[in-house]
Amino acid sequence: MNFFRNFGIALDALLANKLRSGLTMLGIIIGVGSVVALLSIGNGVQESINGQITSIGTNLVTVLQGQVRLTAGPPNNQGIRTPTQTKPLTDADSNAIRDRVPDLLGVAPELTANGTTVAFQREKILITARGVTLDYAAVRNVEIAQGRWFDPADDERAARVAILGPDAADALFGGLNPIGQTIRIGSAPFTVIGVTVGVGAGFAGNPDTSVFIPLQTAYRTLSNARTSTGARRVSVIYISALSTEDIPRVERAVAEVMRQQHGIREGAEDDFTVLTQQQFLSIAGSITGILTLFLGAIAGISLLVGGIGIMNIMLVSVTERTKEIGLRKAVGAKRRTILMQFLVETVTLSLIGGTLGILLGVGVALLVGATGIINTTVTLDSILLAVTFSLAVGLFFGIYPANRAAGLQPIEAVRYE
């Protein structure tokens, strides 16, 4: 008996008990749908995070104080570790990098003040204030949605002008036009001259909920902390290389300049960290990969439950058709023919359930993506994985019932009531 004949018999058997077959397939449908939907959500999150990182440029190099480990490993191997003898980052460090490292698009130090109170009339919010230079917009790919970016005069005279992230602007002004309005940052009045284009949260915080002011103004209104040599502190230094290919050269040159600036002897450990966007992309990929795998494993449990349901129903089917099996064996049906018949029936259940599950999963993924809350990406890999898994589940849980049916003795089967 060929495969197509067995397939026809399997369909007849399933159609003879439509409700039972439908309920049996429901477990596979939910399982496959869950795998496709959750993997699509995981892939969408990964693409979204990678997009946010690359949106600020793939040629960005970042200098941080202390030693920063970016890994997907245990928490005790991550985070910032500051050596015993350390020096803060300063504007002198950023100037040295600008002067000694050739062929750069720009160097942009930033002074960050978290939890800064920003108020407009009766509205008051706590956000991050960022003191930045003129090059910051080009280095960090900041775009202006309304108004303008800082000009040289703003920084030279430490003008009290501010640029808001879109979320901060919405929180303070609602539907009002913020350009030209006066806000208070801390206790100092500032005039809003611009609103940035939203980019979302990243490893360096969320610029959309920030307020940007000229660096010289930040030293007068936020923090004028100085080192023992009189240099003014900065929180982070951003450097833009000419191209992605230049990053290794820039990374080495920046590290050499920083060691000279901080007087670090040969063989001693650095008290700073130089990070590239590729490192951020790598750790983001590791984290989101683990997340996607975890989501897929959760969905796989549904498929396992569905497989148990198939096994249960097939055992019931073997019991109900014992006499039929005995008659077929009595007229010459071989063991492998009976075995193949029930395996094909199990696989048919899994295939039909898997196909409907794929449609369900794609539908759920598209629906979630349409809400705009989270991005979803349906990939061929996730569909093939779901189909392969459903077939494997069908075969695994169908072997025992099929083997039990094939092992029945013809005389005992025919006499079975």
FENJO-V179963 format. One record per backbone hydrogen bond with DSSP energy under -1.0 kcal/mol. CO is the residue of the C=O (numbers start at 1). NH is the residue of the N-H. If there is no record, write none. Layout:
{{CO/NH} {CO/NH}}
//
This chain:
{{2/6} {3/7} {4/8} {5/9} {6/10} {7/11} {8/12} {9/13} {10/14} {11/15} {12/16} {17/21} {18/22} {19/23} {20/24} {21/25} {22/26} {25/29} {26/30} {27/31} {28/32} {29/33} {30/34} {31/35} {32/36} {33/37} {34/38} {35/39} {36/40} {37/41} {38/42} {39/43} {40/44} {40/377} {41/45} {42/46} {43/47} {44/48} {45/49} {46/50} {47/51} {48/52} {49/53} {50/54} {51/55} {54/57} {59/241} {60/277} {61/239} {62/275} {63/237} {64/273} {67/81} {69/79} {74/77} {75/78} {79/69} {81/67} {89/234} {90/94} {91/95} {92/96} {93/97} {94/98} {95/99} {96/100} {97/101} {106/240} {108/238} {110/235} {110/236} {111/131} {113/129} {116/127} {117/186} {118/125} {119/184} {120/123} {123/120} {125/118} {127/116} {128/211} {129/113} {130/213} {131/111} {132/215} {133/136} {135/139} {136/140} {137/142} {143/197} {146/195} {151/155} {152/156} {153/157} {154/159} {159/161} {160/191} {162/193} {163/212} {164/196} {165/169} {166/170} {167/171} {168/172} {169/173} {170/174} {173/176} {178/181} {181/192} {183/190} {184/119} {185/188} {188/185} {190/183} {191/162} {192/180} {193/148} {194/164} {195/145} {195/146} {202/205} {205/202} {206/209} {207/210} {208/168} {210/165} {211/130} {212/163} {213/132} {214/218} {215/219} {217/221} {218/222} {218/223} {225/233} {227/230} {231/227} {232/91} {236/110} {237/63} {238/108} {239/61} {240/105} {240/106} {244/247} {246/250} {247/251} {248/252} {249/253} {250/254} {251/255} {252/256} {253/257} {254/258} {255/259} {256/260} {257/261} {258/262} {259/264} {265/268} {271/66} {273/64} {275/62} {276/280} {277/281} {278/282} {279/283} {280/284} {281/285} {282/286} {283/287} {284/288} {285/289} {286/290} {287/291} {288/292} {289/293} {290/294} {291/295} {292/296} {293/297} {294/298} {295/299} {296/300} {297/301} {299/303} {300/304} {301/305} {302/306} {303/307} {304/308} {305/309} {306/310} {307/311} {308/312} {309/313} {310/314} {311/315} {312/316} {313/317} {314/318} {315/319} {316/320} {317/321} {319/322} {321/325} {322/326} {323/327} {324/328} {325/329} {326/330} {327/331} {328/333} {329/332} {334/338} {335/339} {336/340} {337/341} {338/342} {339/343} {340/344} {341/345} {342/346} {343/347} {344/348} {345/349} {346/350} {347/351} {348/352} {349/353} {350/354} {351/355} {352/356} {353/357} {354/358} {355/359} {356/360} {357/361} {358/362} {359/363} {360/364} {361/365} {362/366} {363/367} {364/368} {365/369} {366/370} {367/371} {379/383} {380/384} {381/385} {382/386} {383/387} {384/388} {385/389} {386/390} {387/391} {388/392} {389/393} {390/394} {391/395} {392/396} {393/397} {395/399} {398/402} {399/403} {400/404} {401/405} {402/406} {403/407} {405/408} {409/413} {410/414} {411/415}}
//
